């Protein structure tokens, strides 16, 4: 099990603001977990009682609507922290986290993080700045839902996945999402998502192989309105 003070992942989140001594203390109380694709990390309504540091892999954060449909709010990647909002707000989880591929996460107990939030102002500020960034992203999602067409939002999602996760050796998006996942990110029915992706394929914007998607025309996707 790697030590927090030696782990390169800390450079990608608020843990970078902690002193070496604080990281050594956290390292002594954290627990590491391997999470398989499709496994639930935590569910909406759970008391998390700590934060998860994503050492490897990707998960989706989603919320169940009143009609029983999942809305994917965010994709969480290697280097991100999970659960800090519930921690600071002292409330149950507002979202569910489910692994999209095999993951490795470290769990840091609430008592340790709260101790650092109270004693290290640099860490507290970094955590607040990250939350402010998340709120800005949420504002943008709300505006996009109201002002952009479903086709435009689907093109944006494909470009986002391409920009943030890259492609495999064959040029396919390295993160393989189910058509239902694309629908839940865009905020539409699965049938509509399938129809739009088929249209993109006919227009030569993408190609597919099973669930895998390859972007063939980035400029074309950027022009979708």
DOBA-921233 format. One record per residue (C-alpha): residue in three letters; x, y, z. Coordinates in steps of 0.05 Angstrom, whole numbers, padded with zeros to 5 digits, always signed. Example, Ala and Ser with C-alpha at 12.3 -4.5 7.8 and 13.67 -1.06 7.14 Angstrom:
BEGIN
ala+00246-00090+00156ser+00273-00021+00143
END
This chain:
BEGIN
unk+00000+00000+00000unk+00031+00067-00021unk+00041+00123+00028unk+00002+00188+00019unk+00064+00231+00025unk+00096+00192-00033unk+00034+00185-00076unk+00035+00227-00140unk-00042+00229-00140unk-00043+00281-00085unk-00017+00332-00135unk-00085+00330-00171unk-00130+00348-00112unk-00134+00387-00046unk-00088+00339-00010unk-00029+00376-00042unk-00041+00432+00009unk-00027+00386+00068unk+00041+00385+00102unk+00084+00322+00100unk+00068+00309+00173unk-00006+00313+00159unk+00000+00266+00100unk+00040+00216+00141unk-00015+00216+00194unk-00070+00207+00141unk-00029+00151+00109unk-00031+00113+00175unk-00107+00113+00179unk-00130+00108+00106unk-00154+00044+00076unk-00146+00023+00003unk-00199-00013-00038unk-00203-00045-00107unk-00271-00031-00138unk-00295-00072-00197unk-00331-00043-00257unk-00404-00032-00241unk-00394-00035-00166unk-00426+00019-00122unk-00378+00061-00082unk-00434+00095-00044unk-00507+00109-00056unk-00551+00171-00050unk-00571+00177+00023unk-00511+00140+00051unk-00470+00170+00108unk-00400+00170+00078unk-00362+00191+00140unk-00299+00207+00101unk-00272+00222+00032unk-00248+00176-00024unk-00185+00193-00063unk-00188+00162-00133unk-00120+00131-00146unk-00141+00098-00212unk-00203+00089-00255unk-00266+00128-00269unk-00335+00130-00236unk-00400+00165-00250unk-00437+00209-00201unk-00512+00205-00212unk-00577+00226-00179unk-00644+00189-00182unk-00701+00233-00204unk-00773+00228-00180unk-00792+00187-00241unk-00738+00135-00226unk-00689+00158-00280unk-00616+00168-00266unk-00583+00234-00285unk-00508+00230-00290unk-00481+00294-00259unk-00406+00284-00267unk-00352+00235-00287unk-00299+00229-00232unk-00228+00211-00254unk-00161+00191-00227unk-00136+00244-00179unk-00205+00269-00157unk-00234+00268-00087unk-00303+00239-00074unk-00350+00258-00017unk-00319+00323+00006unk-00385+00362-00001unk-00423+00314+00044unk-00365+00317+00092unk-00363+00392+00099unk-00439+00399+00098unk-00445+00343+00150unk-00502+00311+00110unk-00516+00245+00075unk-00492+00235+00003unk-00533+00273-00048unk-00508+00229-00106unk-00490+00157-00120unk-00421+00137-00144unk-00413+00076-00190unk-00348+00050-00221unk-00346+00054-00298unk-00283+00011-00299unk-00239-00023-00248unk-00217+00028-00196unk-00170+00036-00138unk-00191+00085-00084unk-00165+00104-00016unk-00215+00121+00040unk-00195+00175+00091unk-00238+00178+00154unk-00278+00241+00169unk-00243+00254+00236unk-00175+00261+00201unk-00199+00307+00145unk-00239+00351+00193unk-00178+00358+00237unk-00138+00384+00177unk-00195+00430+00154unk-00195+00463+00223unk-00119+00470+00230unk-00093+00481+00159unk-00123+00544+00125unk-00087+00529+00059unk-00121+00461+00056unk-00189+00492+00074unk-00182+00545+00020unk-00162+00493-00033unk-00223+00451-00014unk-00269+00511-00019unk-00239+00531-00087unk-00252+00461-00113unk-00324+00464-00089unk-00332+00532-00122unk-00306+00502-00187unk-00356+00445-00182unk-00413+00495-00171unk-00390+00533-00233unk-00392+00469-00274unk-00462+00454-00246unk-00485+00524-00267unk-00459+00511-00338unk-00496+00444-00341unk-00562+00477-00322unk-00553+00531-00375unk-00534+00479-00428unk-00596+00437-00411unk-00640+00498-00422unk-00607+00528-00483unk-00574+00473-00523unk-00606+00420-00566unk-00600+00346-00548unk-00556+00336-00609unk-00510+00393-00587unk-00505+00365-00517unk-00489+00296-00544unk-00433+00325-00587unk-00407+00362-00526unk-00405+00298-00485unk-00366+00260-00539unk-00316+00317-00544unk-00310+00320-00468unk-00295+00246-00463unk-00245+00252-00520unk-00210+00312-00488unk-00208+00285-00417unk-00197+00210-00427unk-00164+00204-00495unk-00167+00145-00541unk-00139+00074-00542unk-00088+00046-00592unk-00143+00037-00644unk-00170+00108-00638unk-00233+00090-00598unk-00252+00131-00537unk-00214+00100-00479unk-00276+00103-00434unk-00332+00059-00460unk-00400+00084-00437unk-00466+00048-00447unk-00516+00083-00492unk-00559+00091-00429unk-00501+00127-00395unk-00496+00176-00454unk-00571+00188-00449unk-00566+00200-00374unk-00509+00250-00382unk-00545+00288-00438unk-00613+00284-00403unk-00654+00247-00455unk-00685+00178-00467unk-00639+00121-00485unk-00676+00112-00552unk-00663+00185-00569unk-00588+00178-00552unk-00583+00116-00596unk-00618+00153-00653unk-00572+00214-00648unk-00509+00171-00646unk-00534+00133-00707unk-00545+00199-00743unk-00474+00222-00724unk-00448+00156-00753unk-00486+00165-00819unk-00458+00235-00824unk-00387+00209-00815unk-00376+00245-00750unk-00363+00181-00711unk-00354+00107-00724unk-00372+00050-00676unk-00352-00021-00659unk-00401-00051-00610unk-00405-00001-00552unk-00340+00032-00572unk-00341+00100-00606unk-00287+00133-00649unk-00291+00207-00666unk-00278+00216-00740unk-00292+00291-00747unk-00278+00335-00686unk-00292+00399-00725unk-00359+00370-00748unk-00380+00355-00677unk-00360+00425-00656unk-00407+00453-00709unk-00468+00415-00684unk-00523+00462-00661
END
